[in-house]
Amino acid sequence: MKEYIEERSGGLYVAGTRVSLASVIFHFRQGASPETILRNFPSLASLESVYGAITYYLANQATLDEYLKGQEQKWQDFRKTADPLPPGLAQRLERTRT
């Protein structure tokens, strides 16, 4: 049986890629189609990989929702302790966003 998800360094990734399962799930929960997810992450290489990741999520939704909460908390903690961007860079990034 083909494995679509692998654990590396405490994180879950689409097998054979650097794309986190959390990234795929985020887009899926936002209503993105598998085709759109593939376009957003071309390194996934096939719709089979996208569907495999989504199926893995749906089959383990309760556990993965807890995992995602933990990942979000780690991200929030990182943002609190990270050095702020230099003022000039922060302004340029904000101009680029708008």
N, CA, C and O atoms as a CHARMM CRD file, in Angstrom:
* protein
*
  392
    1    1 MET  N      0.84300  -1.17500   0.00000 PROA 1      0.00000
    2    1 MET  CA     0.00000   0.00000   0.00000 PROA 1      0.00000
    3    1 MET  C      0.89300   1.24400   0.00000 PROA 1      0.00000
    4    1 MET  O      1.87400   1.30400   0.74100 PROA 1      0.00000
    5    2 LYS  N      0.56500   2.20500  -0.80400 PROA 2      0.00000
    6    2 LYS  CA     1.35000   3.42300  -0.93400 PROA 2      0.00000
    7    2 LYS  C      1.11600   4.33800   0.26000 PROA 2      0.00000
    8    2 LYS  O     -0.01800   4.52100   0.70300 PROA 2      0.00000
    9    3 GLU  N      2.19500   4.90800   0.77500 PROA 3      0.00000
   10    3 GLU  CA     2.12400   5.86500   1.87300 PROA 3      0.00000
   11    3 GLU  C      2.12700   7.27700   1.28300 PROA 3      0.00000
   12    3 GLU  O      2.99700   7.61700   0.48100 PROA 3      0.00000
   13    4 TYR  N      1.16700   8.08500   1.67700 PROA 4      0.00000
   14    4 TYR  CA     1.07100   9.44200   1.15900 PROA 4      0.00000
   15    4 TYR  C      1.61900  10.49000   2.11800 PROA 4      0.00000
   16    4 TYR  O      1.90600  11.61900   1.71900 PROA 4      0.00000
   17    5 ILE  N      1.76300  10.11300   3.37800 PROA 5      0.00000
   18    5 ILE  CA     2.23200  11.04300   4.39400 PROA 5      0.00000
   19    5 ILE  C      3.41700  10.41800   5.11000 PROA 5      0.00000
   20    5 ILE  O      3.43800   9.21600   5.37300 PROA 5      0.00000
   21    6 GLU  N      4.40800  11.25600   5.42100 PROA 6      0.00000
   22    6 GLU  CA     5.53900  10.77800   6.19800 PROA 6      0.00000
   23    6 GLU  C      5.86800  11.78000   7.29600 PROA 6      0.00000
   24    6 GLU  O      5.65300  12.98500   7.16000 PROA 6      0.00000
   25    7 GLU  N      6.39300  11.24000   8.38000 PROA 7      0.00000
   26    7 GLU  CA     6.79700  12.08900   9.50400 PROA 7      0.00000
   27    7 GLU  C      8.28500  12.33900   9.41800 PROA 7      0.00000
   28    7 GLU  O      9.07700  11.41000   9.26100 PROA 7      0.00000
   29    8 ARG  N      8.66000  13.61000   9.52300 PROA 8      0.00000
   30    8 ARG  CA    10.07000  13.99100   9.52800 PROA 8      0.00000
   31    8 ARG  C     10.25900  15.11000  10.54600 PROA 8      0.00000
   32    8 ARG  O      9.53200  16.10400  10.53000 PROA 8      0.00000
   33    9 SER  N     11.21400  14.94600  11.41100 PROA 9      0.00000
   34    9 SER  CA    11.56100  15.97200  12.39800 PROA 9      0.00000
   35    9 SER  C     10.34200  16.45700  13.17600 PROA 9      0.00000
   36    9 SER  O     10.22600  17.64400  13.48100 PROA 9      0.00000
   37   10 GLY  N      9.44700  15.54800  13.49100 PROA 10     0.00000
   38   10 GLY  CA     8.26900  15.90200  14.27500 PROA 10     0.00000
   39   10 GLY  C      7.13800  16.52300  13.48200 PROA 10     0.00000
   40   10 GLY  O      6.10600  16.87100  14.05500 PROA 10     0.00000
   41   11 GLY  N      7.30700  16.67300  12.16700 PROA 11     0.00000
   42   11 GLY  CA     6.26900  17.24500  11.32000 PROA 11     0.00000
   43   11 GLY  C      5.74000  16.21900  10.33500 PROA 11     0.00000
   44   11 GLY  O      6.39100  15.21000  10.06200 PROA 11     0.00000
   45   12 LEU  N      4.55900  16.48200   9.80600 PROA 12     0.00000
   46   12 LEU  CA     3.95000  15.59800   8.81000 PROA 12     0.00000
   47   12 LEU  C      4.04100  16.25900   7.43500 PROA 12     0.00000
   48   12 LEU  O      3.71200  17.43300   7.26800 PROA 12     0.00000
   49   13 TYR  N      4.49100  15.48200   6.46400 PROA 13     0.00000
   50   13 TYR  CA     4.70700  15.99100   5.11200 PROA 13     0.00000
   51   13 TYR  C      4.10500  15.04400   4.08900 PROA 13     0.00000
   52   13 TYR  O      3.96400  13.84700   4.33900 PROA 13     0.00000
   53   14 VAL  N      3.75500  15.58900   2.94200 PROA 14     0.00000
   54   14 VAL  CA     3.34500  14.75100   1.82400 PROA 14     0.00000
   55   14 VAL  C      4.59200  13.97400   1.40500 PROA 14     0.00000
   56   14 VAL  O      5.64600  14.56200   1.16200 PROA 14     0.00000
   57   15 ALA  N      4.46700  12.67400   1.32500 PROA 15     0.00000
   58   15 ALA  CA     5.61700  11.79800   1.07700 PROA 15     0.00000
   59   15 ALA  C      6.41800  12.23800  -0.14500 PROA 15     0.00000
   60   15 ALA  O      5.87000  12.52600  -1.20900 PROA 15     0.00000
   61   16 GLY  N      7.73100  12.27800   0.04800 PROA 16     0.00000
   62   16 GLY  CA     8.64100  12.60700  -1.04500 PROA 16     0.00000
   63   16 GLY  C      8.69500  14.07800  -1.41100 PROA 16     0.00000
   64   16 GLY  O      9.28400  14.44300  -2.42800 PROA 16     0.00000
   65   17 THR  N      8.07800  14.93700  -0.58200 PROA 17     0.00000
   66   17 THR  CA     8.07800  16.37100  -0.87600 PROA 17     0.00000
   67   17 THR  C      8.46900  17.15800   0.37300 PROA 17     0.00000
   68   17 THR  O      8.63100  16.59500   1.45500 PROA 17     0.00000
   69   18 ARG  N      8.61400  18.45300   0.20100 PROA 18     0.00000
   70   18 ARG  CA     8.84700  19.34700   1.33200 PROA 18     0.00000
   71   18 ARG  C      7.55600  20.07300   1.71300 PROA 18     0.00000
   72   18 ARG  O      7.58800  21.02300   2.49500 PROA 18     0.00000
   73   19 VAL  N      6.44000  19.63900   1.17400 PROA 19     0.00000
   74   19 VAL  CA     5.14600  20.26900   1.43600 PROA 19     0.00000
   75   19 VAL  C      4.54200  19.65900   2.69600 PROA 19     0.00000
   76   19 VAL  O      4.35700  18.44600   2.79100 PROA 19     0.00000
   77   20 SER  N      4.23900  20.52600   3.66100 PROA 20     0.00000
   78   20 SER  CA     3.65800  20.01900   4.90600 PROA 20     0.00000
   79   20 SER  C      2.20400  19.61300   4.68800 PROA 20     0.00000
   80   20 SER  O      1.49100  20.18600   3.86400 PROA 20     0.00000
   81   21 LEU  N      1.79400  18.61900   5.44400 PROA 21     0.00000
   82   21 LEU  CA     0.39100  18.22100   5.41800 PROA 21     0.00000
   83   21 LEU  C     -0.47300  19.38500   5.87000 PROA 21     0.00000
   84   21 LEU  O     -1.57500  19.57800   5.35500 PROA 21     0.00000
   85   22 ALA  N      0.01700  20.16500   6.83100 PROA 22     0.00000
   86   22 ALA  CA    -0.73300  21.33000   7.32200 PROA 22     0.00000
   87   22 ALA  C     -1.04300  22.30400   6.19500 PROA 22     0.00000
   88   22 ALA  O     -2.13300  22.87500   6.16500 PROA 22     0.00000
   89   23 SER  N     -0.11600  22.50700   5.27000 PROA 23     0.00000
   90   23 SER  CA    -0.34800  23.41900   4.14700 PROA 23     0.00000
   91   23 SER  C     -1.47500  22.91700   3.25400 PROA 23     0.00000
   92   23 SER  O     -2.33900  23.68900   2.83900 PROA 23     0.00000
   93   24 VAL  N     -1.46000  21.62800   2.96400 PROA 24     0.00000
   94   24 VAL  CA    -2.51400  21.04800   2.12400 PROA 24     0.00000
   95   24 VAL  C     -3.86200  21.15100   2.83700 PROA 24     0.00000
   96   24 VAL  O     -4.86200  21.53700   2.23100 PROA 24     0.00000
   97   25 ILE  N     -3.88300  20.80700   4.11900 PROA 25     0.00000
   98   25 ILE  CA    -5.13500  20.85600   4.89400 PROA 25     0.00000
   99   25 ILE  C     -5.66700  22.27500   4.96800 PROA 25     0.00000
  100   25 ILE  O     -6.87000  22.49400   4.82200 PROA 25     0.00000
  101   26 PHE  N     -4.78000  23.24800   5.19400 PROA 26     0.00000
  102   26 PHE  CA    -5.21500  24.64200   5.25600 PROA 26     0.00000
  103   26 PHE  C     -5.95300  25.03200   3.98600 PROA 26     0.00000
  104   26 PHE  O     -7.04300  25.60000   4.05200 PROA 26     0.00000
  105   27 HSD  N     -5.37400  24.73600   2.83700 PROA 27     0.00000
  106   27 HSD  CA    -6.01700  25.08500   1.56600 PROA 27     0.00000
  107   27 HSD  C     -7.32100  24.31000   1.37200 PROA 27     0.00000
  108   27 HSD  O     -8.31800  24.86200   0.90700 PROA 27     0.00000
  109   28 PHE  N     -7.30400  23.03600   1.73100 PROA 28     0.00000
  110   28 PHE  CA    -8.50900  22.20100   1.61700 PROA 28     0.00000
  111   28 PHE  C     -9.64200  22.76800   2.47300 PROA 28     0.00000
  112   28 PHE  O    -10.78200  22.85800   2.01600 PROA 28     0.00000
  113   29 ARG  N     -9.32900  23.14700   3.71000 PROA 29     0.00000
  114   29 ARG  CA   -10.35700  23.70700   4.60500 PROA 29     0.00000
  115   29 ARG  C    -10.86400  25.06100   4.12100 PROA 29     0.00000
  116   29 ARG  O    -11.98000  25.46000   4.45400 PROA 29     0.00000
  117   30 GLN  N    -10.05200  25.77200   3.33800 PROA 30     0.00000
  118   30 GLN  CA   -10.46100  27.05300   2.78400 PROA 30     0.00000
  119   30 GLN  C    -11.28900  26.88100   1.50600 PROA 30     0.00000
  120   30 GLN  O    -11.71800  27.86100   0.89700 PROA 30     0.00000
  121   31 GLY  N    -11.50400  25.63100   1.11300 PROA 31     0.00000
  122   31 GLY  CA   -12.35000  25.34600  -0.04000 PROA 31     0.00000
  123   31 GLY  C    -11.62700  25.14700  -1.35100 PROA 31     0.00000
  124   31 GLY  O    -12.26500  25.04100  -2.39900 PROA 31     0.00000
  125   32 ALA  N    -10.29700  25.09300  -1.31600 PROA 32     0.00000
  126   32 ALA  CA    -9.54000  24.88500  -2.54900 PROA 32     0.00000
  127   32 ALA  C     -9.76600  23.46400  -3.06300 PROA 32     0.00000
  128   32 ALA  O     -9.81600  22.50700  -2.29000 PROA 32     0.00000
  129   33 SER  N     -9.89800  23.35200  -4.35700 PROA 33     0.00000
  130   33 SER  CA   -10.04000  22.03200  -4.97600 PROA 33     0.00000
  131   33 SER  C     -8.67200  21.35300  -5.00500 PROA 33     0.00000
  132   33 SER  O     -7.64900  22.03000  -4.90700 PROA 33     0.00000
  133   34 PRO  N     -8.64100  20.04400  -5.13700 PROA 34     0.00000
  134   34 PRO  CA    -7.35000  19.35200  -5.27000 PROA 34     0.00000
  135   34 PRO  C     -6.52400  19.89600  -6.44200 PROA 34     0.00000
  136   34 PRO  O     -5.30000  19.98400  -6.35200 PROA 34     0.00000
  137   35 GLU  N     -7.18500  20.25500  -7.52400 PROA 35     0.00000
  138   35 GLU  CA    -6.46600  20.81100  -8.67900 PROA 35     0.00000
  139   35 GLU  C     -5.80600  22.14300  -8.32100 PROA 35     0.00000
  140   35 GLU  O     -4.67800  22.41100  -8.73500 PROA 35     0.00000
  141   36 THR  N     -6.50200  22.96900  -7.55900 PROA 36     0.00000
  142   36 THR  CA    -5.94500  24.25700  -7.13300 PROA 36     0.00000
  143   36 THR  C     -4.78000  24.03500  -6.17500 PROA 36     0.00000
  144   36 THR  O     -3.76200  24.72300  -6.25900 PROA 36     0.00000
  145   37 ILE  N     -4.92800  23.08500  -5.27200 PROA 37     0.00000
  146   37 ILE  CA    -3.84000  22.77900  -4.34100 PROA 37     0.00000
  147   37 ILE  C     -2.60800  22.33100  -5.12400 PROA 37     0.00000
  148   37 ILE  O     -1.49400  22.75000  -4.81000 PROA 37     0.00000
  149   38 LEU  N     -2.79200  21.49900  -6.12100 PROA 38     0.00000
  150   38 LEU  CA    -1.67600  21.05000  -6.95100 PROA 38     0.00000
  151   38 LEU  C     -1.01600  22.23000  -7.66400 PROA 38     0.00000
  152   38 LEU  O      0.21000  22.29600  -7.75100 PROA 38     0.00000
  153   39 ARG  N     -1.82200  23.15600  -8.17200 PROA 39     0.00000
  154   39 ARG  CA    -1.25500  24.35100  -8.81700 PROA 39     0.00000
  155   39 ARG  C     -0.45600  25.18300  -7.81800 PROA 39     0.00000
  156   39 ARG  O      0.58700  25.73800  -8.16400 PROA 39     0.00000
  157   40 ASN  N     -0.94300  25.27100  -6.57700 PROA 40     0.00000
  158   40 ASN  CA    -0.24800  26.05900  -5.55700 PROA 40     0.00000
  159   40 ASN  C      1.03900  25.38800  -5.07100 PROA 40     0.00000
  160   40 ASN  O      1.96100  26.05900  -4.60900 PROA 40     0.00000
  161   41 PHE  N      1.09100  24.07900  -5.17900 PROA 41     0.00000
  162   41 PHE  CA     2.26000  23.31100  -4.72800 PROA 41     0.00000
  163   41 PHE  C      2.68600  22.33900  -5.82000 PROA 41     0.00000
  164   41 PHE  O      2.44100  21.13800  -5.70600 PROA 41     0.00000
  165   42 PRO  N      3.32400  22.84400  -6.88200 PROA 42     0.00000
  166   42 PRO  CA     3.68400  21.97500  -8.00300 PROA 42     0.00000
  167   42 PRO  C      4.61800  20.82600  -7.62300 PROA 42     0.00000
  168   42 PRO  O      4.68200  19.82900  -8.34100 PROA 42     0.00000
  169   43 SER  N      5.33600  20.94600  -6.51700 PROA 43     0.00000
  170   43 SER  CA     6.23200  19.84700  -6.12700 PROA 43     0.00000
  171   43 SER  C      5.45900  18.61700  -5.67800 PROA 43     0.00000
  172   43 SER  O      6.04700  17.54600  -5.52400 PROA 43     0.00000
  173   44 LEU  N      4.14200  18.74600  -5.46300 PROA 44     0.00000
  174   44 LEU  CA     3.33600  17.56800  -5.14300 PROA 44     0.00000
  175   44 LEU  C      3.27600  16.62300  -6.33200 PROA 44     0.00000
  176   44 LEU  O      3.09000  15.41800  -6.16200 PROA 44     0.00000
  177   45 ALA  N      3.43300  17.16200  -7.53000 PROA 45     0.00000
  178   45 ALA  CA     3.62100  16.39300  -8.76400 PROA 45     0.00000
  179   45 ALA  C      2.39800  15.66600  -9.31000 PROA 45     0.00000
  180   45 ALA  O      2.33200  15.42100 -10.51500 PROA 45     0.00000
  181   46 SER  N      1.42200  15.30900  -8.46400 PROA 46     0.00000
  182   46 SER  CA     0.27000  14.59600  -9.00500 PROA 46     0.00000
  183   46 SER  C     -0.96900  14.82200  -8.14700 PROA 46     0.00000
  184   46 SER  O     -0.88000  15.09800  -6.95100 PROA 46     0.00000
  185   47 LEU  N     -2.11800  14.69600  -8.78800 PROA 47     0.00000
  186   47 LEU  CA    -3.37700  14.76400  -8.04800 PROA 47     0.00000
  187   47 LEU  C     -3.48000  13.61200  -7.05500 PROA 47     0.00000
  188   47 LEU  O     -4.11200  13.74700  -6.00700 PROA 47     0.00000
  189   48 GLU  N     -2.86900  12.49800  -7.37800 PROA 48     0.00000
  190   48 GLU  CA    -2.88900  11.36200  -6.46500 PROA 48     0.00000
  191   48 GLU  C     -2.29800  11.74600  -5.10200 PROA 48     0.00000
  192   48 GLU  O     -2.83300  11.36700  -4.06000 PROA 48     0.00000
  193   49 SER  N     -1.20300  12.49200  -5.11700 PROA 49     0.00000
  194   49 SER  CA    -0.58700  12.92400  -3.86200 PROA 49     0.00000
  195   49 SER  C     -1.51300  13.84200  -3.07500 PROA 49     0.00000
  196   49 SER  O     -1.61500  13.73100  -1.85400 PROA 49     0.00000
  197   50 VAL  N     -2.18500  14.74400  -3.77500 PROA 50     0.00000
  198   50 VAL  CA    -3.10800  15.67500  -3.11600 PROA 50     0.00000
  199   50 VAL  C     -4.27700  14.90400  -2.51800 PROA 50     0.00000
  200   50 VAL  O     -4.61100  15.08100  -1.34700 PROA 50     0.00000
  201   51 TYR  N     -4.89400  14.05200  -3.32000 PROA 51     0.00000
  202   51 TYR  CA    -6.01400  13.25300  -2.81200 PROA 51     0.00000
  203   51 TYR  C     -5.56500  12.33500  -1.67200 PROA 51     0.00000
  204   51 TYR  O     -6.31400  12.12300  -0.71800 PROA 51     0.00000
  205   52 GLY  N     -4.35900  11.79600  -1.76400 PROA 52     0.00000
  206   52 GLY  CA    -3.84300  10.95400  -0.69300 PROA 52     0.00000
  207   52 GLY  C     -3.70300  11.73300   0.61000 PROA 52     0.00000
  208   52 GLY  O     -4.03900  11.22500   1.68000 PROA 52     0.00000
  209   53 ALA  N     -3.20800  12.96600   0.52000 PROA 53     0.00000
  210   53 ALA  CA    -3.06900  13.80100   1.71000 PROA 53     0.00000
  211   53 ALA  C     -4.43600  14.15100   2.29300 PROA 53     0.00000
  212   53 ALA  O     -4.62700  14.10900   3.50900 PROA 53     0.00000
  213   54 ILE  N     -5.37500  14.49300   1.43400 PROA 54     0.00000
  214   54 ILE  CA    -6.72700  14.83000   1.89700 PROA 54     0.00000
  215   54 ILE  C     -7.39300  13.61500   2.52700 PROA 54     0.00000
  216   54 ILE  O     -8.02600  13.73100   3.57700 PROA 54     0.00000
  217   55 THR  N     -7.25700  12.45700   1.90100 PROA 55     0.00000
  218   55 THR  CA    -7.83900  11.23100   2.44700 PROA 55     0.00000
  219   55 THR  C     -7.23200  10.90600   3.80100 PROA 55     0.00000
  220   55 THR  O     -7.94300  10.51600   4.72700 PROA 55     0.00000
  221   56 TYR  N     -5.92600  11.06500   3.91900 PROA 56     0.00000
  222   56 TYR  CA    -5.25700  10.83000   5.20200 PROA 56     0.00000
  223   56 TYR  C     -5.83600  11.76100   6.26500 PROA 56     0.00000
  224   56 TYR  O     -6.11200  11.33800   7.38700 PROA 56     0.00000
  225   57 TYR  N     -6.01500  13.02100   5.90700 PROA 57     0.00000
  226   57 TYR  CA    -6.60400  13.98400   6.84600 PROA 57     0.00000
  227   57 TYR  C     -8.01100  13.55700   7.26100 PROA 57     0.00000
  228   57 TYR  O     -8.32400  13.51800   8.45100 PROA 57     0.00000
  229   58 LEU  N     -8.85000  13.23800   6.29100 PROA 58     0.00000
  230   58 LEU  CA   -10.23900  12.87800   6.59800 PROA 58     0.00000
  231   58 LEU  C    -10.32300  11.61200   7.44400 PROA 58     0.00000
  232   58 LEU  O    -11.20400  11.49300   8.29600 PROA 58     0.00000
  233   59 ALA  N     -9.41900  10.67000   7.21800 PROA 59     0.00000
  234   59 ALA  CA    -9.42700   9.41400   7.98000 PROA 59     0.00000
  235   59 ALA  C     -8.91500   9.60200   9.41000 PROA 59     0.00000
  236   59 ALA  O     -9.17700   8.77400  10.28200 PROA 59     0.00000
  237   60 ASN  N     -8.18900  10.68700   9.64300 PROA 60     0.00000
  238   60 ASN  CA    -7.57700  10.94000  10.95000 PROA 60     0.00000
  239   60 ASN  C     -7.89000  12.34500  11.44300 PROA 60     0.00000
  240   60 ASN  O     -7.07600  12.96300  12.12900 PROA 60     0.00000
  241   61 GLN  N     -9.06100  12.84500  11.09600 PROA 61     0.00000
  242   61 GLN  CA    -9.38300  14.25900  11.29600 PROA 61     0.00000
  243   61 GLN  C     -9.26000  14.71700  12.75000 PROA 61     0.00000
  244   61 GLN  O     -8.66200  15.76300  13.00100 PROA 61     0.00000
  245   62 ALA  N     -9.79100  13.99000  13.69300 PROA 62     0.00000
  246   62 ALA  CA    -9.74300  14.43000  15.09500 PROA 62     0.00000
  247   62 ALA  C     -8.29900  14.56300  15.57400 PROA 62     0.00000
  248   62 ALA  O     -7.93100  15.56400  16.18900 PROA 62     0.00000
  249   63 THR  N     -7.49300  13.55600  15.29000 PROA 63     0.00000
  250   63 THR  CA    -6.09000  13.58300  15.70100 PROA 63     0.00000
  251   63 THR  C     -5.33700  14.70700  15.00000 PROA 63     0.00000
  252   63 THR  O     -4.55000  15.41700  15.62700 PROA 63     0.00000
  253   64 LEU  N     -5.57600  14.86800  13.71200 PROA 64     0.00000
  254   64 LEU  CA    -4.86000  15.89500  12.95500 PROA 64     0.00000
  255   64 LEU  C     -5.31500  17.30000  13.31300 PROA 64     0.00000
  256   64 LEU  O     -4.51700  18.23600  13.25100 PROA 64     0.00000
  257   65 ASP  N     -6.56700  17.47000  13.68300 PROA 65     0.00000
  258   65 ASP  CA    -7.01000  18.78800  14.13200 PROA 65     0.00000
  259   65 ASP  C     -6.25400  19.19500  15.39600 PROA 65     0.00000
  260   65 ASP  O     -5.90000  20.36300  15.55800 PROA 65     0.00000
  261   66 GLU  N     -6.00700  18.23900  16.29000 PROA 66     0.00000
  262   66 GLU  CA    -5.20700  18.51900  17.49200 PROA 66     0.00000
  263   66 GLU  C     -3.75800  18.82800  17.10700 PROA 66     0.00000
  264   66 GLU  O     -3.14300  19.73700  17.66500 PROA 66     0.00000
  265   67 TYR  N     -3.21900  18.06800  16.15300 PROA 67     0.00000
  266   67 TYR  CA    -1.86600  18.31500  15.66100 PROA 67     0.00000
  267   67 TYR  C     -1.76600  19.73100  15.08900 PROA 67     0.00000
  268   67 TYR  O     -0.80100  20.44600  15.35700 PROA 67     0.00000
  269   68 LEU  N     -2.75800  20.13000  14.30700 PROA 68     0.00000
  270   68 LEU  CA    -2.73700  21.46300  13.70400 PROA 68     0.00000
  271   68 LEU  C     -2.82900  22.56000  14.74600 PROA 68     0.00000
  272   68 LEU  O     -2.19900  23.60700  14.60000 PROA 68     0.00000
  273   69 LYS  N     -3.60600  22.33500  15.79900 PROA 69     0.00000
  274   69 LYS  CA    -3.66400  23.31500  16.89700 PROA 69     0.00000
  275   69 LYS  C     -2.28700  23.47300  17.52800 PROA 69     0.00000
  276   69 LYS  O     -1.86100  24.58500  17.83700 PROA 69     0.00000
  277   70 GLY  N     -1.60000  22.35900  17.71600 PROA 70     0.00000
  278   70 GLY  CA    -0.25000  22.40200  18.26900 PROA 70     0.00000
  279   70 GLY  C      0.71500  23.13400  17.35300 PROA 70     0.00000
  280   70 GLY  O      1.55300  23.90700  17.81900 PROA 70     0.00000
  281   71 GLN  N      0.60300  22.89600  16.05500 PROA 71     0.00000
  282   71 GLN  CA     1.45800  23.58100  15.08600 PROA 71     0.00000
  283   71 GLN  C      1.18400  25.08600  15.10400 PROA 71     0.00000
  284   71 GLN  O      2.11500  25.88900  15.03300 PROA 71     0.00000
  285   72 GLU  N     -0.07400  25.46100  15.19700 PROA 72     0.00000
  286   72 GLU  CA    -0.43700  26.88100  15.24500 PROA 72     0.00000
  287   72 GLU  C      0.13800  27.52300  16.50400 PROA 72     0.00000
  288   72 GLU  O      0.62400  28.65300  16.45600 PROA 72     0.00000
  289   73 GLN  N      0.08800  26.81400  17.62300 PROA 73     0.00000
  290   73 GLN  CA     0.64400  27.34100  18.86900 PROA 73     0.00000
  291   73 GLN  C      2.15600  27.52400  18.75200 PROA 73     0.00000
  292   73 GLN  O      2.70300  28.52400  19.21800 PROA 73     0.00000
  293   74 LYS  N      2.82500  26.55900  18.13000 PROA 74     0.00000
  294   74 LYS  CA     4.26800  26.69600  17.91500 PROA 74     0.00000
  295   74 LYS  C      4.58000  27.92600  17.06700 PROA 74     0.00000
  296   74 LYS  O      5.53100  28.65600  17.34800 PROA 74     0.00000
  297   75 TRP  N      3.77300  28.15200  16.02800 PROA 75     0.00000
  298   75 TRP  CA     3.97400  29.30000  15.15200 PROA 75     0.00000
  299   75 TRP  C      3.75900  30.59500  15.93000 PROA 75     0.00000
  300   75 TRP  O      4.53600  31.53800  15.78600 PROA 75     0.00000
  301   76 GLN  N      2.71500  30.64900  16.75100 PROA 76     0.00000
  302   76 GLN  CA     2.45600  31.84000  17.56000 PROA 76     0.00000
  303   76 GLN  C      3.60800  32.09800  18.52900 PROA 76     0.00000
  304   76 GLN  O      4.04000  33.23900  18.69400 PROA 76     0.00000
  305   77 ASP  N      4.10000  31.04800  19.16400 PROA 77     0.00000
  306   77 ASP  CA     5.22700  31.18700  20.08700 PROA 77     0.00000
  307   77 ASP  C      6.45800  31.69600  19.36100 PROA 77     0.00000
  308   77 ASP  O      7.17200  32.55900  19.87200 PROA 77     0.00000
  309   78 PHE  N      6.71000  31.16800  18.17400 PROA 78     0.00000
  310   78 PHE  CA     7.85700  31.60700  17.37900 PROA 78     0.00000
  311   78 PHE  C      7.73800  33.09200  17.03500 PROA 78     0.00000
  312   78 PHE  O      8.70600  33.84400  17.14700 PROA 78     0.00000
  313   79 ARG  N      6.54500  33.50100  16.61900 PROA 79     0.00000
  314   79 ARG  CA     6.35000  34.90100  16.24400 PROA 79     0.00000
  315   79 ARG  C      6.58000  35.84000  17.42500 PROA 79     0.00000
  316   79 ARG  O      7.05700  36.96000  17.24200 PROA 79     0.00000
  317   80 LYS  N      6.24700  35.39300  18.62700 PROA 80     0.00000
  318   80 LYS  CA     6.44700  36.22800  19.81900 PROA 80     0.00000
  319   80 LYS  C      7.92200  36.39600  20.16100 PROA 80     0.00000
  320   80 LYS  O      8.32900  37.43600  20.67800 PROA 80     0.00000
  321   81 THR  N      8.72500  35.36700  19.87000 PROA 81     0.00000
  322   81 THR  CA    10.12800  35.40100  20.26000 PROA 81     0.00000
  323   81 THR  C     11.07100  35.77200  19.12300 PROA 81     0.00000
  324   81 THR  O     12.25500  36.01000  19.36400 PROA 81     0.00000
  325   82 ALA  N     10.58000  35.82500  17.90600 PROA 82     0.00000
  326   82 ALA  CA    11.43700  36.12500  16.76000 PROA 82     0.00000
  327   82 ALA  C     11.85100  37.59200  16.77200 PROA 82     0.00000
  328   82 ALA  O     11.11300  38.46400  17.23000 PROA 82     0.00000
  329   83 ASP  N     13.02800  37.83200  16.26600 PROA 83     0.00000
  330   83 ASP  CA    13.48300  39.21100  16.13300 PROA 83     0.00000
  331   83 ASP  C     12.59400  39.93100  15.13000 PROA 83     0.00000
  332   83 ASP  O     12.22600  39.35700  14.10500 PROA 83     0.00000
  333   84 PRO  N     12.24400  41.18600  15.41700 PROA 84     0.00000
  334   84 PRO  CA    11.42000  41.92700  14.46400 PROA 84     0.00000
  335   84 PRO  C     12.21000  42.24200  13.18900 PROA 84     0.00000
  336   84 PRO  O     13.43900  42.30900  13.19600 PROA 84     0.00000
  337   85 LEU  N     11.47900  42.43000  12.11900 PROA 85     0.00000
  338   85 LEU  CA    12.11700  42.81400  10.86200 PROA 85     0.00000
  339   85 LEU  C     12.68200  44.22300  10.98800 PROA 85     0.00000
  340   85 LEU  O     12.12400  45.05700  11.70100 PROA 85     0.00000
  341   86 PRO  N     13.78100  44.48900  10.30200 PROA 86     0.00000
  342   86 PRO  CA    14.27800  45.86400  10.28200 PROA 86     0.00000
  343   86 PRO  C     13.19100  46.78500   9.72800 PROA 86     0.00000
  344   86 PRO  O     12.46300  46.39000   8.81700 PROA 86     0.00000
  345   87 PRO  N     13.06700  48.00600  10.26200 PROA 87     0.00000
  346   87 PRO  CA    11.97000  48.91100   9.84800 PROA 87     0.00000
  347   87 PRO  C     11.86300  49.11500   8.33800 PROA 87     0.00000
  348   87 PRO  O     10.75600  49.11100   7.80000 PROA 87     0.00000
  349   88 GLY  N     12.96800  49.28900   7.65600 PROA 88     0.00000
  350   88 GLY  CA    12.91800  49.50800   6.20800 PROA 88     0.00000
  351   88 GLY  C     12.36700  48.30600   5.46800 PROA 88     0.00000
  352   88 GLY  O     11.58100  48.45200   4.53200 PROA 88     0.00000
  353   89 LEU  N     12.77700  47.12200   5.88500 PROA 89     0.00000
  354   89 LEU  CA    12.29700  45.90100   5.24400 PROA 89     0.00000
  355   89 LEU  C     10.81600  45.69500   5.50900 PROA 89     0.00000
  356   89 LEU  O     10.06700  45.32000   4.60700 PROA 89     0.00000
  357   90 ALA  N     10.39100  45.93700   6.74300 PROA 90     0.00000
  358   90 ALA  CA     8.97500  45.78000   7.08600 PROA 90     0.00000
  359   90 ALA  C      8.10900  46.71300   6.23600 PROA 90     0.00000
  360   90 ALA  O      7.03900  46.31500   5.77400 PROA 90     0.00000
  361   91 GLN  N      8.55800  47.92800   6.03200 PROA 91     0.00000
  362   91 GLN  CA     7.79900  48.88400   5.21400 PROA 91     0.00000
  363   91 GLN  C      7.74300  48.44500   3.75900 PROA 91     0.00000
  364   91 GLN  O      6.69400  48.54100   3.12200 PROA 91     0.00000
  365   92 ARG  N      8.86700  47.96400   3.22800 PROA 92     0.00000
  366   92 ARG  CA     8.87600  47.49400   1.82900 PROA 92     0.00000
  367   92 ARG  C      7.94900  46.30300   1.63900 PROA 92     0.00000
  368   92 ARG  O      7.23100  46.21800   0.64300 PROA 92     0.00000
  369   93 LEU  N      7.96700  45.38900   2.59600 PROA 93     0.00000
  370   93 LEU  CA     7.07300  44.23200   2.49800 PROA 93     0.00000
  371   93 LEU  C      5.61300  44.66300   2.54500 PROA 93     0.00000
  372   93 LEU  O      4.78500  44.14600   1.79400 PROA 93     0.00000
  373   94 GLU  N      5.30100  45.59400   3.41000 PROA 94     0.00000
  374   94 GLU  CA     3.91400  46.07300   3.50300 PROA 94     0.00000
  375   94 GLU  C      3.49600  46.75300   2.20500 PROA 94     0.00000
  376   94 GLU  O      2.36500  46.56400   1.75800 PROA 94     0.00000
  377   95 ARG  N      4.36400  47.52900   1.59700 PROA 95     0.00000
  378   95 ARG  CA     4.03700  48.17700   0.30200 PROA 95     0.00000
  379   95 ARG  C      3.81400  47.12400  -0.77600 PROA 95     0.00000
  380   95 ARG  O      2.92800  47.27100  -1.61800 PROA 95     0.00000
  381   96 THR  N      4.61000  46.07100  -0.75100 PROA 96     0.00000
  382   96 THR  CA     4.47100  44.99700  -1.73100 PROA 96     0.00000
  383   96 THR  C      3.12400  44.28700  -1.57200 PROA 96     0.00000
  384   96 THR  O      2.47800  43.94300  -2.56100 PROA 96     0.00000
  385   97 ARG  N      2.70500  44.07000  -0.31700 PROA 97     0.00000
  386   97 ARG  CA     1.42700  43.40500  -0.05400 PROA 97     0.00000
  387   97 ARG  C      0.24800  44.22100  -0.57400 PROA 97     0.00000
  388   97 ARG  O     -0.74600  43.64900  -1.02000 PROA 97     0.00000
  389   98 THR  N      0.34300  45.53600  -0.52500 PROA 98     0.00000
  390   98 THR  CA    -0.78600  46.40300  -0.92300 PROA 98     0.00000
  391   98 THR  C     -0.64000  46.85600  -2.31900 PROA 98     0.00000
  392   98 THR  O     -1.49100  47.58900  -2.82200 PROA 98     0.00000
